[in-house]
Amino acid sequence: MNNKPSIFNKFIIALFGSWYSVIGHTVLFVIILFVSQDLLFFNTFVSIEAIYIGVLILMAEYRQETEKEKKEISHRESDRKLVREDVYITQNVMDEIKILKTHQQASSKALEEIRDILSISTKD
């Protein structure tokens, strides 16, 4: 299985989901605000950054869901394989039981015949 989605997700979470990110963004916003002193530019910059962060977070969630679905599909296939094996084994056991019942019936008939023969011989 490809590990890139999980590495990407961890990177996004580490980058934007930590206190370092909050502190870094605060410092960046203060610097931009003091350097440009233009609220329109500042608002535009913050909005564009929010859009990109939102897109990156959505991409990370999508990739994580895709990876989760692939694992679930793999587990379902594994479970189906185990069920097929169980059905095959159960069918073989049932076939063996039928054979044993046939042999048991044949043995019972042979035993009855022997008893009949012995009962006839003891009467004579």
C-alpha positions as CSV (number, residue, x, y, z in Angstrom):
1,M,0.0,0.0,0.0
2,N,1.2,3.5,-0.8
3,N,2.4,5.4,2.3
4,K,2.4,8.9,0.6
5,P,-1.1,9.8,1.8
6,S,-0.3,9.1,5.5
7,I,3.0,11.0,5.2
8,F,1.2,13.9,3.5
9,N,-1.5,13.8,6.2
10,K,1.0,13.8,9.0
11,F,2.9,16.7,7.4
12,I,-0.3,18.8,7.1
13,I,-1.3,18.1,10.6
14,A,2.1,18.9,12.0
15,L,2.3,22.0,9.9
16,F,-1.1,23.6,10.6
17,G,-2.4,21.7,13.6
18,S,0.0,22.8,16.2
19,W,0.8,25.6,18.5
20,Y,3.9,26.4,16.5
21,S,1.6,27.1,13.6
22,V,-0.6,29.4,15.7
23,I,2.5,31.3,16.9
24,G,4.1,31.4,13.5
25,H,0.9,32.7,11.9
26,T,0.6,35.4,14.6
27,V,4.1,36.5,14.1
28,L,3.6,36.5,10.3
29,F,0.4,38.5,10.5
30,V,1.9,41.1,12.8
31,I,4.9,41.5,10.5
32,I,2.7,41.9,7.4
33,L,0.5,44.3,9.2
34,F,3.4,46.5,10.4
35,V,5.3,46.3,7.1
36,S,2.4,47.0,4.7
37,Q,0.1,49.0,7.0
38,D,-2.6,48.3,4.4
39,L,-5.6,46.5,5.8
40,L,-6.9,45.6,2.4
41,F,-3.7,43.8,1.5
42,F,-3.6,42.2,5.0
43,N,-7.2,40.9,4.6
44,T,-6.5,39.7,1.1
45,F,-3.4,37.8,2.3
46,V,-5.1,36.2,5.2
47,S,-8.1,35.2,3.1
48,I,-5.9,33.6,0.4
49,E,-3.9,31.8,3.1
50,A,-7.1,30.5,4.7
51,I,-8.3,29.2,1.3
52,Y,-5.0,27.3,0.8
53,I,-5.0,25.9,4.3
54,G,-8.6,24.8,3.9
55,V,-7.8,23.1,0.6
56,L,-4.8,21.4,2.0
57,I,-6.8,20.2,5.0
58,L,-9.6,18.9,2.7
59,M,-7.0,17.1,0.6
60,A,-5.5,15.5,3.7
61,E,-8.9,14.3,4.9
62,Y,-9.8,13.0,1.4
63,R,-6.5,11.1,1.2
64,Q,-7.0,9.7,4.7
65,E,-10.6,8.6,3.8
66,T,-9.3,7.0,0.6
67,E,-6.6,5.1,2.6
68,K,-9.2,4.0,5.1
69,E,-11.5,2.7,2.4
70,K,-8.7,0.8,0.8
71,K,-7.9,-0.9,4.1
72,E,-11.6,-1.7,4.7
73,I,-11.9,-3.2,1.2
74,S,-8.7,-5.3,1.9
75,H,-10.2,-6.5,5.2
76,R,-13.5,-7.4,3.6
77,E,-11.7,-9.4,0.9
78,S,-9.7,-11.2,3.6
79,D,-12.9,-11.9,5.4
80,R,-14.6,-13.2,2.2
81,K,-11.6,-15.5,1.6
82,L,-11.9,-16.9,5.1
83,V,-15.6,-17.5,4.7
84,R,-15.0,-19.3,1.4
85,E,-12.4,-21.5,3.1
86,D,-14.8,-22.2,5.9
87,V,-17.6,-23.1,3.5
88,Y,-15.1,-25.4,1.6
89,I,-14.0,-27.1,4.8
90,T,-17.6,-27.5,6.0
91,Q,-18.6,-29.0,2.7
92,N,-15.7,-31.5,2.9
93,V,-16.6,-32.4,6.5
94,M,-20.2,-32.9,5.4
95,D,-19.1,-35.2,2.6
96,E,-16.9,-37.2,5.0
97,I,-19.9,-37.5,7.4
98,K,-22.0,-38.9,4.6
99,I,-19.3,-41.4,3.7
100,L,-19.1,-42.4,7.4
101,K,-22.9,-42.8,7.7
102,T,-22.8,-45.0,4.6
103,H,-20.1,-47.2,6.1
104,Q,-21.9,-47.2,9.4
105,Q,-25.1,-48.4,7.7
106,A,-23.2,-51.1,5.9
107,S,-21.5,-52.2,9.1
108,S,-24.8,-52.3,10.9
109,K,-26.3,-54.5,8.1
110,A,-23.2,-56.8,8.3
111,L,-23.5,-57.0,12.1
112,E,-27.2,-57.9,11.8
113,E,-26.4,-60.6,9.3
114,I,-23.7,-62.0,11.6
115,R,-26.1,-61.9,14.5
116,D,-28.7,-63.7,12.4
117,I,-26.1,-66.3,11.4
118,L,-25.0,-66.8,15.0
119,S,-28.6,-67.0,16.3
120,I,-29.3,-69.7,13.6
121,S,-26.1,-71.6,14.5
122,T,-26.8,-71.6,18.2
123,K,-30.4,-72.9,17.7
124,D,-29.1,-75.9,15.7
